[in-house]
Amino acid sequence: MKRILIPTDFTVESLQLVEYAILNFPKTKLDIILVYGFKMPDMKWGLAHFSARREINKLSTESFAKAKNVLVREHSDAIERLSVELFTGYNSFAFQNFMEPLEVNDAIVPEGKFLHFDHSRCFDPTRFIKKNVDNVIEVPLALGEEHQRAKFSISSLLNL
């Protein structure tokens, strides 16, 4: 089984990286770990009540969850497991500690700036993945219409 780390922003478009893994590792069972960067709360109360699962559930959209479930069902012969993890560190040393129990040697990341993070506590873990994972494959991805509109505020205001 091959364990692969893939960054996500909880959009359906980011699941293209999972499809790439399935197509490029045929006849290999995959354990795919989607990684999302999240800054821990600053206050003691926030730290005491922090739950990674609760944050993942808040961040995950209905369309993302449906697309992820469809992907797992359609490719059950290739996907052994598809999970989501929050990386809550600030540097490469923290990322190495995050990766150690996961035992990951491979990663698939988007080429260029593809992932989009709206929440102030969220960040793109791609730079940590590139720096700390042995085998990283960069993939050019296509943006969906919803993702493209988010870039242009005038066109979204005019509903173009």
Disulfide bonds with the S-S distance in Angstrom:
none
